[in-house]
């Protein structure tokens, strides 16, 4: 069994970023951006906050589509890796912040995007993080991201936050539920084979 409690080193984080940098932008992000464009809003001149940007592939897609981006990650290695990938003509629309997502008071934004990062918040601090996200999203804005389900392989192994389908729906109250998709599958993680259970969410805040 993998040592789930060991903290990755900077060298290991860099190896992880190189591994994930090979993938295209996540389907949830492209779906979200297409939905926003379909509404006639687009991203030009608007602010997206990305929580846990990692290798920065999704950050680059947001910039390519005209968004201003506040990219937040807890690892200095992530900021260094992203800095090497950002084209010079996009840099004036990117702000990078190295900070834990726990305890952040997020500024107003048109999109808050969190690709597989929120589950790494500790259970006792998750309610405050979620409240900050809800405050951050402007009326008419969106949240998109994933939450881990309680049948995920890491449930009980790591000090992370997991949810039932009912709990996820409760978190979405007061928002228009544009996407609620549950996935249970055997796949891979950076460390090897993994049983995944997660929810994709796309929420729209009423205007």
C-alpha distance (Angstrom), angle and dihedral (degrees) to the residues before:
residue distance angle dihedral
X1 . . .
X2 3.79 . .
X3 3.78 118.4 .
X4 3.80 97.1 -107.9
X5 3.80 94.7 -177.4
X6 3.81 97.7 55.5
X7 3.81 114.2 109.1
X8 3.81 113.7 -129.0
X9 3.80 117.2 -116.6
X10 3.81 122.9 -127.1
X11 3.82 88.3 -103.9
X12 3.79 90.6 53.6
X13 3.81 92.0 47.8
X14 3.81 89.6 53.0
X15 3.81 90.1 51.1
X16 3.81 88.8 50.5
X17 3.81 92.0 50.5
X18 3.80 91.0 50.7
X19 3.79 89.3 51.0
X20 3.82 94.9 49.1
X21 3.82 94.2 40.9
X22 3.81 88.0 74.1
X23 3.79 93.0 69.0
X24 3.82 125.0 86.2
X25 3.83 120.9 -117.0
X26 3.78 110.1 -63.5
X27 3.77 117.4 -90.9
X28 3.81 91.4 -125.3
X29 3.80 90.7 57.7
X30 3.80 95.1 48.1
X31 3.80 89.9 45.7
X32 3.80 90.3 50.9
X33 3.78 93.9 48.6
X34 3.79 91.8 47.8
X35 3.82 89.6 50.2
X36 3.81 91.1 51.3
X37 3.81 91.0 47.1
X38 3.81 89.9 49.0
X39 3.81 87.7 56.7
X40 3.80 87.1 58.2
X41 3.79 95.6 -112.4
X42 3.78 107.5 102.6
X43 3.76 122.7 177.5
X44 3.77 106.3 -91.3
X45 3.78 109.6 129.0
X46 3.81 93.6 -4.2
X47 3.81 126.8 117.0
X48 3.78 126.1 -114.6
X49 3.80 121.9 -175.4
X50 3.79 115.1 -153.7
X51 3.80 115.7 -161.7
X52 3.79 112.2 -154.7
X53 3.80 101.5 4.8
X54 3.82 95.8 -178.6
X55 3.81 111.2 173.4
X56 3.81 90.0 4.6
X57 3.80 99.7 -124.3
X58 3.79 92.6 132.3
X59 3.81 90.9 42.5
X60 3.79 89.0 57.3
X61 3.81 91.1 50.7
X62 3.81 91.5 51.8
X63 3.80 90.3 50.4
X64 3.80 91.6 46.6
X65 3.80 88.9 56.0
X66 3.79 93.2 52.6
X67 3.80 102.5 -99.1
X68 3.77 124.9 142.8
X69 3.80 104.4 -129.1
X70 3.79 134.5 -153.7
X71 3.81 101.6 -166.5
X72 3.82 115.7 -165.4
X73 3.80 127.5 -171.0
X74 3.77 134.4 154.8
X75 3.80 94.9 -132.9
X76 3.80 126.4 82.1
X77 3.81 86.6 -155.8
X78 3.80 89.6 62.4
X79 3.80 92.3 54.4
X80 3.80 91.2 48.7
X81 3.80 92.3 48.0
X82 3.81 92.6 48.8
X83 3.81 93.2 46.4
X84 3.80 89.5 60.7
X85 3.82 91.6 52.1
X86 3.82 102.2 47.3
X87 3.82 114.8 98.7
X88 3.80 113.7 -125.9
X89 3.82 92.5 -117.2
X90 3.85 91.2 60.4
X91 3.80 99.4 45.9
X92 3.80 96.6 90.1
X93 3.84 89.4 62.3
X94 3.81 95.9 50.0
X95 3.80 127.1 84.2
X96 3.81 115.7 -177.8
X97 3.80 122.1 -158.9
X98 3.80 124.1 -173.0
X99 3.79 104.8 -152.2
X100 3.77 141.4 116.4
X101 3.80 112.4 -92.8
X102 3.80 87.6 -133.4
X103 3.79 112.7 95.9
X104 3.81 96.3 10.8
X105 3.79 120.2 147.4
X106 3.79 99.1 -149.6
X107 3.81 121.6 -150.2
X108 3.82 121.7 -124.8
X109 3.80 111.6 -73.1
X110 3.79 140.1 173.9
X111 3.81 92.0 -136.9
X112 3.79 132.6 21.5
X113 3.79 110.2 -166.5
X114 3.81 124.2 -173.4
X115 3.80 116.3 174.8
X116 3.83 107.7 -164.0
X117 3.82 91.5 -38.9
X118 3.82 104.8 105.9
X119 3.83 95.3 68.4
X120 3.82 88.5 64.0
X121 3.80 89.8 66.5
X122 3.80 111.6 100.6
X123 3.83 114.2 -104.6
X124 3.81 93.4 -117.9
X125 3.81 92.4 54.5
X126 3.78 98.8 39.0
X127 3.85 96.0 88.3
X128 3.82 91.1 57.5
X129 3.81 91.4 46.6
X130 3.79 92.1 50.2
X131 3.80 91.0 47.7
X132 3.81 89.4 52.6
X133 3.81 90.7 51.2
X134 3.80 91.8 50.1
X135 3.82 91.0 50.5
X136 3.77 91.7 46.7
X137 3.80 97.8 56.0
X138 3.79 109.4 89.4
X139 3.83 119.9 -134.7
X140 3.78 106.0 -79.3
X141 3.81 90.2 20.4
X142 3.78 129.4 117.5
X143 3.78 145.2 -126.7
X144 3.80 120.3 -153.2
X145 3.78 127.3 177.1
X146 3.77 148.9 98.1
X147 3.78 135.5 -84.2
X148 3.80 124.1 -166.1
X149 3.79 119.6 -117.0
X150 3.78 124.5 -133.5
X151 3.83 92.4 -108.7
X152 3.79 92.6 62.2
X153 3.81 115.3 123.0
X154 3.79 92.1 -119.0
X155 3.81 92.9 57.0
X156 3.80 106.3 117.2
X157 3.83 92.7 10.9
X158 3.79 101.4 73.8
X159 3.84 134.3 38.6
X160 3.79 91.6 -113.1
X161 3.80 137.3 124.1
X162 3.81 120.3 -97.6
X163 3.81 129.0 178.4
X164 3.77 140.7 -160.6
X165 3.80 118.4 -129.6
X166 3.79 89.0 -105.9
X167 3.81 91.8 52.8
X168 3.80 91.6 50.0
X169 3.79 91.1 52.6
X170 3.80 89.1 49.8
X171 3.82 90.1 55.0
X172 3.81 89.0 55.0
X173 3.80 95.5 55.7
X174 3.78 113.1 130.2
X175 3.80 92.4 25.7
X176 3.79 130.7 91.9
X177 3.79 106.6 -107.1
X178 3.81 104.2 -135.2
X179 3.82 94.0 167.1
X180 3.79 133.6 12.6
X181 3.79 109.8 169.4
X182 3.80 125.6 167.7
X183 3.80 120.3 -157.8
X184 3.81 126.1 -168.8
X185 3.80 113.2 174.8
X186 3.76 147.4 130.8
X187 3.77 111.1 -109.6
X188 3.77 142.1 128.1
X189 3.77 138.3 -70.0
X190 3.79 127.4 -173.6
X191 3.82 90.1 -88.4
X192 3.80 94.1 50.1
X193 3.83 138.6 -91.2
X194 3.81 115.5 9.2
X195 3.80 138.9 176.4
X196 3.80 106.8 -128.1
X197 3.78 129.6 -156.1
X198 3.78 115.5 171.6
X199 3.79 144.8 140.2
X200 3.80 126.3 -129.3
X201 3.80 112.1 -147.9
X202 3.78 133.2 -168.8
X203 3.80 112.7 178.2
X204 3.79 130.7 178.6
X205 3.80 120.8 -155.2
X206 3.81 112.0 -135.7
X207 3.78 113.6 -105.9
